[in-house]
Amino acid sequence: MHTPDEAKDIRCCGPEDCGETRRHEGHAGEQNYRRFCLAAGCSAWRWAETFSVTDRHDAEIAEKFMGKGFCGLAGRP
């Protein structure tokens, strides 16, 4: 699970027209373009607390997942 800021540095796993295309430096210094996650700006983004926190009274669990999420296209973590 990731915060939206962390997710924006991960490759988008969606269809070709999804994500934000940015220049990425490859292994040998070559420049290429990759699609990166839009996080909360994407309709596939799922907030973790919606799915992971089943015991709302457990503050420790709720705090652990608060503000984090995942790509719904990739499935639940």
N, CA, C and O atoms as a Maestro MAE file, in Angstrom:
{
 s_m_m2io_version
 :::
 2.0.0
}

f_m_ct {
 s_m_title
 :::
 protein
 m_atom[308] {
  # First column is atom index #
  i_m_mmod_type
  r_m_x_coord
  r_m_y_coord
  r_m_z_coord
  i_m_residue_number
  s_m_chain_name
  s_m_pdb_residue_name
  s_m_pdb_atom_name
  i_m_atomic_number
  :::
  1 25 0.837 -1.160 0.000 1 A "MET " " N  " 7
  2 3 0.000 0.000 0.000 1 A "MET " " CA " 6
  3 2 0.893 1.238 0.000 1 A "MET " " C  " 6
  4 15 1.993 1.242 0.552 1 A "MET " " O  " 8
  5 25 0.389 2.259 -0.624 2 A "HIS " " N  " 7
  6 3 1.200 3.455 -0.804 2 A "HIS " " CA " 6
  7 2 0.389 4.719 -0.522 2 A "HIS " " C  " 6
  8 15 -0.836 4.742 -0.637 2 A "HIS " " O  " 8
  9 25 1.113 5.756 -0.155 3 A "THR " " N  " 7
  10 3 0.479 7.070 -0.103 3 A "THR " " CA " 6
  11 2 0.341 7.531 -1.547 3 A "THR " " C  " 6
  12 15 1.045 7.010 -2.412 3 A "THR " " O  " 8
  13 25 -0.529 8.478 -1.842 4 A "PRO " " N  " 7
  14 3 -0.630 8.968 -3.218 4 A "PRO " " CA " 6
  15 2 0.706 9.490 -3.763 4 A "PRO " " C  " 6
  16 15 1.007 9.292 -4.940 4 A "PRO " " O  " 8
  17 25 1.504 10.150 -2.928 5 A "ASP " " N  " 7
  18 3 2.802 10.653 -3.386 5 A "ASP " " CA " 6
  19 2 3.754 9.515 -3.745 5 A "ASP " " C  " 6
  20 15 4.478 9.607 -4.737 5 A "ASP " " O  " 8
  21 25 3.762 8.449 -2.955 6 A "GLU " " N  " 7
  22 3 4.608 7.295 -3.257 6 A "GLU " " CA " 6
  23 2 4.152 6.618 -4.541 6 A "GLU " " C  " 6
  24 15 4.978 6.207 -5.356 6 A "GLU " " O  " 8
  25 25 2.846 6.501 -4.724 7 A "ALA " " N  " 7
  26 3 2.301 5.802 -5.892 7 A "ALA " " CA " 6
  27 2 2.650 6.502 -7.202 7 A "ALA " " C  " 6
  28 15 2.772 5.849 -8.239 7 A "ALA " " O  " 8
  29 25 2.809 7.802 -7.164 8 A "LYS " " N  " 7
  30 3 3.097 8.549 -8.394 8 A "LYS " " CA " 6
  31 2 4.466 8.216 -8.985 8 A "LYS " " C  " 6
  32 15 4.764 8.624 -10.108 8 A "LYS " " O  " 8
  33 25 5.304 7.481 -8.246 9 A "ASP " " N  " 7
  34 3 6.600 7.046 -8.758 9 A "ASP " " CA " 6
  35 2 6.586 5.588 -9.197 9 A "ASP " " C  " 6
  36 15 7.635 5.011 -9.481 9 A "ASP " " O  " 8
  37 25 5.397 4.995 -9.252 10 A "ILE " " N  " 7
  38 3 5.241 3.600 -9.658 10 A "ILE " " CA " 6
  39 2 4.619 3.557 -11.051 10 A "ILE " " C  " 6
  40 15 3.776 4.388 -11.388 10 A "ILE " " O  " 8
  41 25 5.040 2.589 -11.850 11 A "ARG " " N  " 7
  42 3 4.486 2.459 -13.202 11 A "ARG " " CA " 6
  43 2 2.998 2.157 -13.154 11 A "ARG " " C  " 6
  44 15 2.521 1.421 -12.290 11 A "ARG " " O  " 8
  45 25 2.284 2.736 -14.092 12 A "CYS " " N  " 7
  46 3 0.847 2.493 -14.212 12 A "CYS " " CA " 6
  47 2 0.623 1.102 -14.805 12 A "CYS " " C  " 6
  48 15 1.265 0.732 -15.788 12 A "CYS " " O  " 8
  49 25 -0.280 0.343 -14.213 13 A "CYS " " N  " 7
  50 3 -0.569 -0.998 -14.724 13 A "CYS " " CA " 6
  51 2 -1.851 -1.019 -15.558 13 A "CYS " " C  " 6
  52 15 -2.324 -2.086 -15.951 13 A "CYS " " O  " 8
  53 25 -2.405 0.150 -15.822 14 A "GLY " " N  " 7
  54 3 -3.650 0.248 -16.567 14 A "GLY " " CA " 6
  55 2 -3.447 0.159 -18.073 14 A "GLY " " C  " 6
  56 15 -2.325 -0.032 -18.543 14 A "GLY " " O  " 8
  57 25 -4.522 0.297 -18.821 15 A "PRO " " N  " 7
  58 3 -4.458 0.265 -20.281 15 A "PRO " " CA " 6
  59 2 -3.572 1.386 -20.829 15 A "PRO " " C  " 6
  60 15 -3.194 2.302 -20.098 15 A "PRO " " O  " 8
  61 25 -3.255 1.306 -22.084 16 A "GLU " " N  " 7
  62 3 -2.302 2.215 -22.717 16 A "GLU " " CA " 6
  63 2 -2.579 3.696 -22.519 16 A "GLU " " C  " 6
  64 15 -1.636 4.483 -22.431 16 A "GLU " " O  " 8
  65 25 -3.820 4.093 -22.446 17 A "ASP " " N  " 7
  66 3 -4.127 5.519 -22.339 17 A "ASP " " CA " 6
  67 2 -4.247 6.004 -20.888 17 A "ASP " " C  " 6
  68 15 -4.657 7.141 -20.654 17 A "ASP " " O  " 8
  69 25 -3.901 5.173 -19.935 18 A "CYS " " N  " 7
  70 3 -3.962 5.556 -18.517 18 A "CYS " " CA " 6
  71 2 -2.611 6.071 -18.036 18 A "CYS " " C  " 6
  72 15 -1.587 5.861 -18.686 18 A "CYS " " O  " 8
  73 25 -2.618 6.735 -16.910 19 A "GLY " " N  " 7
  74 3 -1.390 7.180 -16.274 19 A "GLY " " CA " 6
  75 2 -0.839 8.466 -16.852 19 A "GLY " " C  " 6
  76 15 -1.387 9.039 -17.793 19 A "GLY " " O  " 8
  77 25 0.260 8.900 -16.263 20 A "GLU " " N  " 7
  78 3 0.947 10.109 -16.700 20 A "GLU " " CA " 6
  79 2 2.247 9.694 -17.375 20 A "GLU " " C  " 6
  80 15 3.067 9.006 -16.767 20 A "GLU " " O  " 8
  81 25 2.444 10.102 -18.618 21 A "THR " " N  " 7
  82 3 3.657 9.764 -19.345 21 A "THR " " CA " 6
  83 2 4.759 10.737 -18.963 21 A "THR " " C  " 6
  84 15 4.610 11.952 -19.092 21 A "THR " " O  " 8
  85 25 5.881 10.175 -18.484 22 A "ARG " " N  " 7
  86 3 7.031 10.988 -18.100 22 A "ARG " " CA " 6
  87 2 8.306 10.346 -18.621 22 A "ARG " " C  " 6
  88 15 8.365 9.142 -18.868 22 A "ARG " " O  " 8
  89 25 9.320 11.181 -18.781 23 A "ARG " " N  " 7
  90 3 10.623 10.680 -19.192 23 A "ARG " " CA " 6
  91 2 11.231 9.912 -18.026 23 A "ARG " " C  " 6
  92 15 11.132 10.319 -16.869 23 A "ARG " " O  " 8
  93 25 11.857 8.799 -18.359 24 A "HIS " " N  " 7
  94 3 12.466 7.942 -17.359 24 A "HIS " " CA " 6
  95 2 13.862 7.567 -17.833 24 A "HIS " " C  " 6
  96 15 14.049 7.213 -18.997 24 A "HIS " " O  " 8
  97 25 14.835 7.643 -16.946 25 A "GLU " " N  " 7
  98 3 16.194 7.263 -17.310 25 A "GLU " " CA " 6
  99 2 16.367 5.771 -17.133 25 A "GLU " " C  " 6
  100 15 16.151 5.237 -16.045 25 A "GLU " " O  " 8
  101 25 16.756 5.099 -18.200 26 A "GLY " " N  " 7
  102 3 16.932 3.649 -18.164 26 A "GLY " " CA " 6
  103 2 18.252 3.244 -17.532 26 A "GLY " " C  " 6
  104 15 18.981 4.083 -17.003 26 A "GLY " " O  " 8
  105 25 18.555 1.951 -17.592 27 A "HIS " " N  " 7
  106 3 19.749 1.396 -16.961 27 A "HIS " " CA " 6
  107 2 21.046 1.944 -17.537 27 A "HIS " " C  " 6
  108 15 21.978 2.233 -16.787 27 A "HIS " " O  " 8
  109 25 21.120 2.090 -18.835 28 A "ALA " " N  " 7
  110 3 22.360 2.544 -19.480 28 A "ALA " " CA " 6
  111 2 22.338 4.049 -19.740 28 A "ALA " " C  " 6
  112 15 23.105 4.543 -20.566 28 A "ALA " " O  " 8
  113 25 21.481 4.770 -19.054 29 A "GLY " " N  " 7
  114 3 21.407 6.211 -19.231 29 A "GLY " " CA " 6
  115 2 20.535 6.634 -20.403 29 A "GLY " " C  " 6
  116 15 20.374 7.828 -20.654 29 A "GLY " " O  " 8
  117 25 19.962 5.653 -21.135 30 A "GLU " " N  " 7
  118 3 19.093 6.024 -22.250 30 A "GLU " " CA " 6
  119 2 17.798 6.620 -21.705 30 A "GLU " " C  " 6
  120 15 17.326 6.246 -20.631 30 A "GLU " " O  " 8
  121 25 17.250 7.531 -22.448 31 A "GLN " " N  " 7
  122 3 16.002 8.189 -22.048 31 A "GLN " " CA " 6
  123 2 14.839 7.481 -22.737 31 A "GLN " " C  " 6
  124 15 14.869 7.256 -23.947 31 A "GLN " " O  " 8
  125 25 13.848 7.144 -21.985 32 A "ASN " " N  " 7
  126 3 12.639 6.582 -22.564 32 A "ASN " " CA " 6
  127 2 11.443 7.120 -21.776 32 A "ASN " " C  " 6
  128 15 11.613 7.824 -20.781 32 A "ASN " " O  " 8
  129 25 10.279 6.795 -22.213 33 A "TYR " " N  " 7
  130 3 9.063 7.299 -21.579 33 A "TYR " " CA " 6
  131 2 8.289 6.139 -20.970 33 A "TYR " " C  " 6
  132 15 8.198 5.055 -21.546 33 A "TYR " " O  " 8
  133 25 7.739 6.395 -19.800 34 A "ARG " " N  " 7
  134 3 6.922 5.398 -19.114 34 A "ARG " " CA " 6
  135 2 5.666 6.071 -18.588 34 A "ARG " " C  " 6
  136 15 5.614 7.288 -18.409 34 A "ARG " " O  " 8
  137 25 4.676 5.262 -18.351 35 A "ARG " " N  " 7
  138 3 3.438 5.757 -17.758 35 A "ARG " " CA " 6
  139 2 3.486 5.514 -16.257 35 A "ARG " " C  " 6
  140 15 3.762 4.403 -15.804 35 A "ARG " " O  " 8
  141 25 3.216 6.559 -15.496 36 A "PHE " " N  " 7
  142 3 3.249 6.464 -14.045 36 A "PHE " " CA " 6
  143 2 1.853 6.652 -13.471 36 A "PHE " " C  " 6
  144 15 0.985 7.269 -14.088 36 A "PHE " " O  " 8
  145 25 1.660 6.112 -12.284 37 A "CYS " " N  " 7
  146 3 0.382 6.135 -11.578 37 A "CYS " " CA " 6
  147 2 -0.089 7.567 -11.303 37 A "CYS " " C  " 6
  148 15 0.709 8.452 -10.994 37 A "CYS " " O  " 8
  149 25 -1.384 7.767 -11.420 38 A "LEU " " N  " 7
  150 3 -2.005 9.046 -11.063 38 A "LEU " " CA " 6
  151 2 -2.513 9.033 -9.626 38 A "LEU " " C  " 6
  152 15 -2.969 10.054 -9.111 38 A "LEU " " O  " 8
  153 25 -2.433 7.889 -8.994 39 A "ALA " " N  " 7
  154 3 -2.878 7.692 -7.607 39 A "ALA " " CA " 6
  155 2 -4.338 8.119 -7.450 39 A "ALA " " C  " 6
  156 15 -5.198 7.645 -8.192 39 A "ALA " " O  " 8
  157 25 -4.626 8.996 -6.508 40 A "ALA " " N  " 7
  158 3 -6.006 9.387 -6.220 40 A "ALA " " CA " 6
  159 2 -6.667 10.101 -7.395 40 A "ALA " " C  " 6
  160 15 -7.885 10.275 -7.396 40 A "ALA " " O  " 8
  161 25 -5.891 10.516 -8.393 41 A "GLY " " N  " 7
  162 3 -6.445 11.162 -9.580 41 A "GLY " " CA " 6
  163 2 -6.987 10.174 -10.596 41 A "GLY " " C  " 6
  164 15 -7.501 10.578 -11.638 41 A "GLY " " O  " 8
  165 25 -6.882 8.901 -10.312 42 A "CYS " " N  " 7
  166 3 -7.339 7.851 -11.228 42 A "CYS " " CA " 6
  167 2 -8.594 7.185 -10.666 42 A "CYS " " C  " 6
  168 15 -8.713 7.002 -9.455 42 A "CYS " " O  " 8
  169 25 -9.516 6.830 -11.532 43 A "SER " " N  " 7
  170 3 -10.759 6.205 -11.063 43 A "SER " " CA " 6
  171 2 -10.536 4.784 -10.542 43 A "SER " " C  " 6
  172 15 -11.417 4.232 -9.881 43 A "SER " " O  " 8
  173 25 -9.382 4.182 -10.824 44 A "ALA " " N  " 7
  174 3 -9.096 2.835 -10.322 44 A "ALA " " CA " 6
  175 2 -8.476 2.843 -8.925 44 A "ALA " " C  " 6
  176 15 -8.374 1.790 -8.296 44 A "ALA " " O  " 8
  177 25 -8.058 4.018 -8.424 45 A "TRP " " N  " 7
  178 3 -7.435 4.120 -7.106 45 A "TRP " " CA " 6
  179 2 -8.425 3.728 -6.020 45 A "TRP " " C  " 6
  180 15 -9.576 4.166 -6.030 45 A "TRP " " O  " 8
  181 25 -7.979 2.911 -5.096 46 A "ARG " " N  " 7
  182 3 -8.816 2.483 -3.974 46 A "ARG " " CA " 6
  183 2 -8.118 2.847 -2.671 46 A "ARG " " C  " 6
  184 15 -6.944 2.529 -2.481 46 A "ARG " " O  " 8
  185 25 -8.825 3.500 -1.792 47 A "TRP " " N  " 7
  186 3 -8.264 3.866 -0.494 47 A "TRP " " CA " 6
  187 2 -8.242 2.636 0.385 47 A "TRP " " C  " 6
  188 15 -9.227 1.902 0.461 47 A "TRP " " O  " 8
  189 25 -7.122 2.407 1.049 48 A "ALA " " N  " 7
  190 3 -6.927 1.200 1.851 48 A "ALA " " CA " 6
  191 2 -7.927 1.066 2.980 48 A "ALA " " C  " 6
  192 15 -8.430 -0.030 3.225 48 A "ALA " " O  " 8
  193 25 -8.230 2.149 3.671 49 A "GLU " " N  " 7
  194 3 -9.109 2.012 4.826 49 A "GLU " " CA " 6
  195 2 -10.503 1.532 4.434 49 A "GLU " " C  " 6
  196 15 -11.221 0.983 5.270 49 A "GLU " " O  " 8
  197 25 -10.889 1.726 3.197 50 A "THR " " N  " 7
  198 3 -12.187 1.247 2.726 50 A "THR " " CA " 6
  199 2 -12.237 -0.273 2.718 50 A "THR " " C  " 6
  200 15 -13.284 -0.865 2.977 50 A "THR " " O  " 8
  201 25 -11.088 -0.914 2.417 51 A "PHE " " N  " 7
  202 3 -11.058 -2.363 2.267 51 A "PHE " " CA " 6
  203 2 -10.368 -3.093 3.404 51 A "PHE " " C  " 6
  204 15 -10.755 -4.211 3.742 51 A "PHE " " O  " 8
  205 25 -9.354 -2.485 4.001 52 A "SER " " N  " 7
  206 3 -8.498 -3.217 4.928 52 A "SER " " CA " 6
  207 2 -8.913 -3.127 6.391 52 A "SER " " C  " 6
  208 15 -8.664 -4.056 7.160 52 A "SER " " O  " 8
  209 25 -9.524 -2.052 6.774 53 A "VAL " " N  " 7
  210 3 -9.863 -1.876 8.178 53 A "VAL " " CA " 6
  211 2 -11.267 -2.414 8.421 53 A "VAL " " C  " 6
  212 15 -12.263 -1.798 8.043 53 A "VAL " " O  " 8
  213 25 -11.320 -3.557 9.050 54 A "THR " " N  " 7
  214 3 -12.626 -4.146 9.354 54 A "THR " " CA " 6
  215 2 -13.003 -3.881 10.804 54 A "THR " " C  " 6
  216 15 -14.188 -3.811 11.130 54 A "THR " " O  " 8
  217 25 -12.024 -3.735 11.666 55 A "ASP " " N  " 7
  218 3 -12.273 -3.431 13.066 55 A "ASP " " CA " 6
  219 2 -12.051 -1.941 13.290 55 A "ASP " " C  " 6
  220 15 -10.947 -1.513 13.625 55 A "ASP " " O  " 8
  221 25 -13.090 -1.171 13.105 56 A "ARG " " N  " 7
  222 3 -12.972 0.288 13.223 56 A "ARG " " CA " 6
  223 2 -12.546 0.725 14.622 56 A "ARG " " C  " 6
  224 15 -11.989 1.810 14.783 56 A "ARG " " O  " 8
  225 25 -12.798 -0.097 15.626 57 A "HIS " " N  " 7
  226 3 -12.416 0.274 16.981 57 A "HIS " " CA " 6
  227 2 -10.913 0.120 17.212 57 A "HIS " " C  " 6
  228 15 -10.387 0.640 18.196 57 A "HIS " " O  " 8
  229 25 -10.229 -0.574 16.336 58 A "ASP " " N  " 7
  230 3 -8.793 -0.792 16.503 58 A "ASP " " CA " 6
  231 2 -8.027 0.383 15.907 58 A "ASP " " C  " 6
  232 15 -7.751 0.402 14.708 58 A "ASP " " O  " 8
  233 25 -7.687 1.355 16.735 59 A "ALA " " N  " 7
  234 3 -7.047 2.587 16.282 59 A "ALA " " CA " 6
  235 2 -5.690 2.320 15.636 59 A "ALA " " C  " 6
  236 15 -5.296 3.038 14.717 59 A "ALA " " O  " 8
  237 25 -4.979 1.312 16.097 60 A "GLU " " N  " 7
  238 3 -3.658 1.016 15.539 60 A "GLU " " CA " 6
  239 2 -3.765 0.586 14.080 60 A "GLU " " C  " 6
  240 15 -2.975 1.030 13.247 60 A "GLU " " O  " 8
  241 25 -4.715 -0.256 13.767 61 A "ILE " " N  " 7
  242 3 -4.917 -0.691 12.379 61 A "ILE " " CA " 6
  243 2 -5.379 0.484 11.529 61 A "ILE " " C  " 6
  244 15 -4.869 0.693 10.428 61 A "ILE " " O  " 8
  245 25 -6.327 1.240 12.024 62 A "ALA " " N  " 7
  246 3 -6.843 2.376 11.264 62 A "ALA " " CA " 6
  247 2 -5.733 3.370 10.948 62 A "ALA " " C  " 6
  248 15 -5.672 3.894 9.836 62 A "ALA " " O  " 8
  249 25 -4.856 3.633 11.909 63 A "GLU " " N  " 7
  250 3 -3.767 4.588 11.692 63 A "GLU " " CA " 6
  251 2 -2.760 4.045 10.681 63 A "GLU " " C  " 6
  252 15 -2.214 4.809 9.885 63 A "GLU " " O  " 8
  253 25 -2.512 2.756 10.704 64 A "LYS " " N  " 7
  254 3 -1.541 2.136 9.795 64 A "LYS " " CA " 6
  255 2 -1.932 2.339 8.331 64 A "LYS " " C  " 6
  256 15 -1.066 2.562 7.486 64 A "LYS " " O  " 8
  257 25 -3.217 2.263 8.029 65 A "PHE " " N  " 7
  258 3 -3.678 2.351 6.645 65 A "PHE " " CA " 6
  259 2 -4.228 3.718 6.253 65 A "PHE " " C  " 6
  260 15 -4.535 3.940 5.082 65 A "PHE " " O  " 8
  261 25 -4.358 4.627 7.196 66 A "MET " " N  " 7
  262 3 -4.929 5.933 6.905 66 A "MET " " CA " 6
  263 2 -4.101 6.683 5.870 66 A "MET " " C  " 6
  264 15 -2.885 6.814 6.017 66 A "MET " " O  " 8
  265 25 -4.756 7.170 4.832 67 A "GLY " " N  " 7
  266 3 -4.073 7.946 3.806 67 A "GLY " " CA " 6
  267 2 -3.331 7.119 2.782 67 A "GLY " " C  " 6
  268 15 -2.616 7.675 1.949 67 A "GLY " " O  " 8
  269 25 -3.481 5.795 2.820 68 A "LYS " " N  " 7
  270 3 -2.802 4.922 1.856 68 A "LYS " " CA " 6
  271 2 -3.834 4.247 0.961 68 A "LYS " " C  " 6
  272 15 -5.012 4.143 1.301 68 A "LYS " " O  " 8
  273 25 -3.360 3.797 -0.181 69 A "GLY " " N  " 7
  274 3 -4.254 3.139 -1.110 69 A "GLY " " CA " 6
  275 2 -3.495 2.246 -2.071 69 A "GLY " " C  " 6
  276 15 -2.305 1.984 -1.896 69 A "GLY " " O  " 8
  277 25 -4.212 1.780 -3.098 70 A "PHE " " N  " 7
  278 3 -3.625 0.872 -4.077 70 A "PHE " " CA " 6
  279 2 -4.383 0.973 -5.387 70 A "PHE " " C  " 6
  280 15 -5.470 1.547 -5.447 70 A "PHE " " O  " 8
  281 25 -3.806 0.415 -6.425 71 A "CYS " " N  " 7
  282 3 -4.460 0.391 -7.735 71 A "CYS " " CA " 6
  283 2 -5.496 -0.715 -7.761 71 A "CYS " " C  " 6
  284 15 -5.168 -1.882 -7.551 71 A "CYS " " O  " 8
  285 25 -6.723 -0.359 -8.013 72 A "GLY " " N  " 7
  286 3 -7.787 -1.345 -8.083 72 A "GLY " " CA " 6
  287 2 -7.647 -2.293 -9.268 72 A "GLY " " C  " 6
  288 15 -8.186 -3.399 -9.243 72 A "GLY " " O  " 8
  289 25 -6.928 -1.870 -10.306 73 A "LEU " " N  " 7
  290 3 -6.707 -2.735 -11.467 73 A "LEU " " CA " 6
  291 2 -5.745 -3.875 -11.147 73 A "LEU " " C  " 6
  292 15 -5.815 -4.945 -11.752 73 A "LEU " " O  " 8
  293 25 -4.851 -3.640 -10.195 74 A "ALA " " N  " 7
  294 3 -3.857 -4.641 -9.832 74 A "ALA " " CA " 6
  295 2 -4.412 -5.641 -8.807 74 A "ALA " " C  " 6
  296 15 -3.768 -6.651 -8.523 74 A "ALA " " O  " 8
  297 25 -5.570 -5.374 -8.264 75 A "GLY " " N  " 7
  298 3 -6.164 -6.237 -7.256 75 A "GLY " " CA " 6
  299 2 -5.760 -5.823 -5.853 75 A "GLY " " C  " 6
  300 15 -4.877 -4.984 -5.673 75 A "GLY " " O  " 8
  301 25 -6.399 -6.405 -4.876 76 A "ARG " " N  " 7
  302 3 -6.086 -6.065 -3.481 76 A "ARG " " CA " 6
  303 2 -4.718 -6.568 -3.105 76 A "ARG " " C  " 6
  304 15 -4.344 -7.673 -3.498 76 A "ARG " " O  " 8
  305 25 -3.949 -5.785 -2.347 77 A "PRO " " N  " 7
  306 3 -2.621 -6.230 -1.913 77 A "PRO " " CA " 6
  307 2 -2.709 -7.317 -0.863 77 A "PRO " " C  " 6
  308 15 -1.682 -7.803 -0.390 77 A "PRO " " O  " 8
  :::
 }
 m_bond[307] {
  # First column is bond index #
  i_m_from
  i_m_to
  i_m_order
  :::
  1 1 2 1
  2 2 3 1
  3 3 4 2
  4 3 5 1
  5 5 6 1
  6 6 7 1
  7 7 8 2
  8 7 9 1
  9 9 10 1
  10 10 11 1
  11 11 12 2
  12 11 13 1
  13 13 14 1
  14 14 15 1
  15 15 16 2
  16 15 17 1
  17 17 18 1
  18 18 19 1
  19 19 20 2
  20 19 21 1
  21 21 22 1
  22 22 23 1
  23 23 24 2
  24 23 25 1
  25 25 26 1
  26 26 27 1
  27 27 28 2
  28 27 29 1
  29 29 30 1
  30 30 31 1
  31 31 32 2
  32 31 33 1
  33 33 34 1
  34 34 35 1
  35 35 36 2
  36 35 37 1
  37 37 38 1
  38 38 39 1
  39 39 40 2
  40 39 41 1
  41 41 42 1
  42 42 43 1
  43 43 44 2
  44 43 45 1
  45 45 46 1
  46 46 47 1
  47 47 48 2
  48 47 49 1
  49 49 50 1
  50 50 51 1
  51 51 52 2
  52 51 53 1
  53 53 54 1
  54 54 55 1
  55 55 56 2
  56 55 57 1
  57 57 58 1
  58 58 59 1
  59 59 60 2
  60 59 61 1
  61 61 62 1
  62 62 63 1
  63 63 64 2
  64 63 65 1
  65 65 66 1
  66 66 67 1
  67 67 68 2
  68 67 69 1
  69 69 70 1
  70 70 71 1
  71 71 72 2
  72 71 73 1
  73 73 74 1
  74 74 75 1
  75 75 76 2
  76 75 77 1
  77 77 78 1
  78 78 79 1
  79 79 80 2
  80 79 81 1
  81 81 82 1
  82 82 83 1
  83 83 84 2
  84 83 85 1
  85 85 86 1
  86 86 87 1
  87 87 88 2
  88 87 89 1
  89 89 90 1
  90 90 91 1
  91 91 92 2
  92 91 93 1
  93 93 94 1
  94 94 95 1
  95 95 96 2
  96 95 97 1
  97 97 98 1
  98 98 99 1
  99 99 100 2
  100 99 101 1
  101 101 102 1
  102 102 103 1
  103 103 104 2
  104 103 105 1
  105 105 106 1
  106 106 107 1
  107 107 108 2
  108 107 109 1
  109 109 110 1
  110 110 111 1
  111 111 112 2
  112 111 113 1
  113 113 114 1
  114 114 115 1
  115 115 116 2
  116 115 117 1
  117 117 118 1
  118 118 119 1
  119 119 120 2
  120 119 121 1
  121 121 122 1
  122 122 123 1
  123 123 124 2
  124 123 125 1
  125 125 126 1
  126 126 127 1
  127 127 128 2
  128 127 129 1
  129 129 130 1
  130 130 131 1
  131 131 132 2
  132 131 133 1
  133 133 134 1
  134 134 135 1
  135 135 136 2
  136 135 137 1
  137 137 138 1
  138 138 139 1
  139 139 140 2
  140 139 141 1
  141 141 142 1
  142 142 143 1
  143 143 144 2
  144 143 145 1
  145 145 146 1
  146 146 147 1
  147 147 148 2
  148 147 149 1
  149 149 150 1
  150 150 151 1
  151 151 152 2
  152 151 153 1
  153 153 154 1
  154 154 155 1
  155 155 156 2
  156 155 157 1
  157 157 158 1
  158 158 159 1
  159 159 160 2
  160 159 161 1
  161 161 162 1
  162 162 163 1
  163 163 164 2
  164 163 165 1
  165 165 166 1
  166 166 167 1
  167 167 168 2
  168 167 169 1
  169 169 170 1
  170 170 171 1
  171 171 172 2
  172 171 173 1
  173 173 174 1
  174 174 175 1
  175 175 176 2
  176 175 177 1
  177 177 178 1
  178 178 179 1
  179 179 180 2
  180 179 181 1
  181 181 182 1
  182 182 183 1
  183 183 184 2
  184 183 185 1
  185 185 186 1
  186 186 187 1
  187 187 188 2
  188 187 189 1
  189 189 190 1
  190 190 191 1
  191 191 192 2
  192 191 193 1
  193 193 194 1
  194 194 195 1
  195 195 196 2
  196 195 197 1
  197 197 198 1
  198 198 199 1
  199 199 200 2
  200 199 201 1
  201 201 202 1
  202 202 203 1
  203 203 204 2
  204 203 205 1
  205 205 206 1
  206 206 207 1
  207 207 208 2
  208 207 209 1
  209 209 210 1
  210 210 211 1
  211 211 212 2
  212 211 213 1
  213 213 214 1
  214 214 215 1
  215 215 216 2
  216 215 217 1
  217 217 218 1
  218 218 219 1
  219 219 220 2
  220 219 221 1
  221 221 222 1
  222 222 223 1
  223 223 224 2
  224 223 225 1
  225 225 226 1
  226 226 227 1
  227 227 228 2
  228 227 229 1
  229 229 230 1
  230 230 231 1
  231 231 232 2
  232 231 233 1
  233 233 234 1
  234 234 235 1
  235 235 236 2
  236 235 237 1
  237 237 238 1
  238 238 239 1
  239 239 240 2
  240 239 241 1
  241 241 242 1
  242 242 243 1
  243 243 244 2
  244 243 245 1
  245 245 246 1
  246 246 247 1
  247 247 248 2
  248 247 249 1
  249 249 250 1
  250 250 251 1
  251 251 252 2
  252 251 253 1
  253 253 254 1
  254 254 255 1
  255 255 256 2
  256 255 257 1
  257 257 258 1
  258 258 259 1
  259 259 260 2
  260 259 261 1
  261 261 262 1
  262 262 263 1
  263 263 264 2
  264 263 265 1
  265 265 266 1
  266 266 267 1
  267 267 268 2
  268 267 269 1
  269 269 270 1
  270 270 271 1
  271 271 272 2
  272 271 273 1
  273 273 274 1
  274 274 275 1
  275 275 276 2
  276 275 277 1
  277 277 278 1
  278 278 279 1
  279 279 280 2
  280 279 281 1
  281 281 282 1
  282 282 283 1
  283 283 284 2
  284 283 285 1
  285 285 286 1
  286 286 287 1
  287 287 288 2
  288 287 289 1
  289 289 290 1
  290 290 291 1
  291 291 292 2
  292 291 293 1
  293 293 294 1
  294 294 295 1
  295 295 296 2
  296 295 297 1
  297 297 298 1
  298 298 299 1
  299 299 300 2
  300 299 301 1
  301 301 302 1
  302 302 303 1
  303 303 304 2
  304 303 305 1
  305 305 306 1
  306 306 307 1
  307 307 308 2
  :::
 }
}
